[in-house]
Amino acid sequence: MGRKTVLLGFWLMGYVLGFLAWVLRKPLTNMIASIGVNQDIASAILAGVAGGFLMVISVLVWSALD
């Protein structure tokens, strides 16, 4: 895989994940906050989980194609 293809793939996955997180942020943040966590901390948890998920999937796909 070329360098430009990998960068484009990371960008595309990040865009899609960011779009989905924006659409689903309110219900998911409210669900996390319902267990007694501050709203800001719940948003940070959601962003961290989404970013971690993106990186794990990206590395798995990239290593499988190599």
RALIN-V511329 format. One line per field, one symbol per residue. ss: DSSP state (H for helix, E for strand, - for the rest). Layout:
ss->???
This chain:
ss->--HHHHHHHHHHHHHHHHHHHHHHHHHHHHHHH-----HHHHHHHHHHHHHHHHHHHHHHHHHHH-
